[in-house]
């Protein structure tokens, strides 16, 4: 059975993995150190799953998007990493308790 791992847990951010899927949940913002940790985690996960990984980022309703330098960091990393390591994945995000 695949292992569920919590990689980082703060009051504002949660980063974890399940099998070849990495999930980052942001409650308020996405600090640069969280981006750095999530990218390093994705690269480590890709070494364990050379067939490809999935990466889901969840922005909760009251969260703020990454700032300008954060967006540049995300864009540069995605263009370098995603073409060779990420596969198609299905993501379901439920933002409230209606179920």
DOMI-781017 format. One record per residue (C-alpha): z, x negated, y; residue number from 1. Coordinates in pm, 1 decimal, always signed. Last residue first. Layout:
# residues N
w, u, v, panu
Z, X, Y, NUM
...
This chain:
# residues 99
w, u, v, panu
+143.8, +2085.6, +1659.8, 99
+197.3, +2142.6, +2033.2, 98
+424.7, +1841.0, +2085.5, 97
+226.2, +1654.9, +2350.3, 96
-29.6, +1376.4, +2401.4, 95
-191.0, +1371.6, +2058.7, 94
-430.7, +1076.7, +2016.7, 93
-666.0, +1071.0, +1719.7, 92
-871.1, +757.4, +1660.9, 91
-1155.1, +705.3, +1414.6, 90
-1274.4, +349.7, +1361.2, 89
-1604.9, +165.3, +1377.6, 88
-1567.8, -206.3, +1319.5, 87
-1438.5, -489.1, +1536.9, 86
-1470.9, -858.5, +1460.1, 85
-1807.4, -1003.0, +1561.9, 84
-1913.6, -799.1, +1864.3, 83
-1551.8, -723.0, +1964.7, 82
-1418.5, -1071.8, +2036.4, 81
-1608.5, -1232.8, +2324.3, 80
-1717.7, -922.7, +2515.1, 79
-1382.4, -755.9, +2449.5, 78
-1187.1, -1060.4, +2569.7, 77
-1378.9, -1090.9, +2897.4, 76
-1348.9, -718.8, +2969.4, 75
-976.6, -705.0, +2891.0, 74
-899.1, -1010.1, +3109.9, 73
-1110.0, -869.4, +3397.0, 72
-924.9, -537.7, +3367.0, 71
-590.3, -716.1, +3377.4, 70
-692.2, -911.7, +3688.5, 69
-781.7, -582.1, +3861.9, 68
-469.4, -388.6, +3754.3, 67
-442.7, -216.7, +3416.2, 66
-439.1, +164.3, +3428.0, 65
-115.4, +339.8, +3522.2, 64
+73.5, +559.6, +3276.7, 63
+187.9, +917.1, +3339.6, 62
-33.3, +1081.7, +3072.8, 61
+18.0, +814.9, +2801.7, 60
-250.7, +549.6, +2765.6, 59
-325.5, +488.0, +2399.0, 58
-516.5, +173.9, +2300.0, 57
-677.6, +169.1, +1957.4, 56
-809.1, -145.9, +1793.1, 55
-998.5, -139.9, +1462.9, 54
-1058.7, -441.2, +1244.9, 53
-1347.9, -614.0, +1069.5, 52
-1461.3, -740.7, +727.0, 51
-1268.9, -1062.9, +801.9, 50
-939.3, -875.7, +755.8, 49
-655.5, -1134.1, +751.2, 48
-827.0, -1348.4, +1017.2, 47
-906.4, -1031.4, +1212.9, 46
-535.1, -942.7, +1218.5, 45
-454.2, -1278.6, +1381.3, 44
-722.0, -1216.6, +1647.2, 43
-591.5, -866.2, +1710.9, 42
-234.6, -996.1, +1740.8, 41
-343.1, -1261.0, +1993.0, 40
-519.7, -988.9, +2194.0, 39
-211.5, -764.6, +2182.2, 38
+23.6, -1046.1, +2288.8, 37
-198.6, -1142.3, +2585.0, 36
-234.8, -778.9, +2689.8, 35
+143.8, -734.6, +2671.4, 34
+193.9, -1047.8, +2884.3, 33
-54.0, -912.3, +3139.5, 32
+145.9, -592.2, +3186.7, 31
-8.3, -261.9, +3073.5, 30
+159.1, +26.6, +3256.5, 29
+381.3, +334.4, +3215.9, 28
+393.2, +461.9, +2856.1, 27
+139.8, +229.7, +2695.7, 26
+68.6, +257.2, +2323.2, 25
-117.0, -31.6, +2153.6, 24
-247.4, +25.1, +1800.8, 23
-401.9, -235.9, +1569.9, 22
-585.3, -118.6, +1256.5, 21
-666.8, -346.6, +960.2, 20
-370.4, -231.9, +746.4, 19
-136.4, -63.8, +989.0, 18
-55.3, -250.0, +1307.6, 17
+184.8, -224.8, +1596.4, 16
+222.6, -259.3, +1969.7, 15
+456.6, -36.8, +2169.0, 14
+484.2, -49.7, +2546.4, 13
+702.3, +87.5, +2827.8, 12
+1061.8, +65.4, +2698.1, 11
+958.5, -242.7, +2499.0, 10
+847.5, -280.6, +2136.0, 9
+617.6, -555.5, +2014.3, 8
+474.7, -631.6, +1669.4, 7
+586.7, -325.4, +1475.6, 6
+428.3, -351.6, +1132.0, 5
+307.6, -89.1, +882.7, 4
+204.1, -255.5, +557.7, 3
-86.5, -136.1, +348.6, 2
+0.0, +0.0, +0.0, 1
